[in-house]
């Protein structure tokens, strides 16, 4: 499936500007933690307890980030609504997270 023209133009302009958007910040952090376990360990020690609000609206990348951070101490609390207006239009689904 091809990306819409606006998406291609957006990605090009973002690249040319050396910029990152919110999704990039999350995915690049996931990559950083995967490639540099010492950096991950530093942040695992810093954030021993993790609370995720609006869990139903988290993306796969956000789930991966939380999973990486919480993998050492397993101190995670998530709060979300079983049925939410925004979850039907966002990337977040419980199935996305259960399949991991």
SULZITA-V743700 format. One record per backbone hydrogen bond with DSSP energy under -0.5 kcal/mol. CO is the residue of the C=O (numbers start at 0). NH is the residue of the N-H. E is the energy in kcal/mol with one decimal. If there is no record, write none. Layout:
# SULZITA-V743700
CO/NH/E
CO/NH/E
This chain:
# SULZITA-V743700
3/6/-0.7
3/7/-1.8
4/8/-2.5
5/9/-2.5
6/10/-2.8
7/11/-2.2
8/12/-2.6
9/13/-2.5
10/14/-2.4
11/15/-2.9
12/16/-1.8
13/17/-0.6
13/18/-2.6
14/17/-1.2
20/24/-2.4
21/25/-1.9
22/26/-2.7
23/27/-3.0
24/28/-1.5
25/29/-2.3
26/30/-2.2
27/31/-2.6
28/32/-2.7
29/33/-2.2
30/34/-2.7
31/35/-1.9
35/38/-1.1
35/39/-1.8
36/40/-2.7
37/41/-1.8
38/42/-1.8
39/43/-2.4
40/44/-2.1
41/45/-1.7
42/46/-2.5
45/47/-0.6
49/76/-2.6
50/52/-0.6
51/78/-2.9
53/56/-2.4
54/57/-2.0
58/62/-2.3
59/63/-2.5
60/64/-2.3
61/65/-2.4
62/66/-2.8
63/67/-2.5
64/68/-2.5
65/69/-2.6
66/70/-0.9
67/70/-0.7
68/71/-0.5
69/73/-2.7
73/75/-0.9
74/49/-2.6
76/51/-2.7
78/54/-2.8
83/87/-0.9
85/88/-1.3
85/89/-1.0
92/96/-1.0
93/96/-0.6
93/97/-2.2
94/98/-1.7
96/99/-1.0
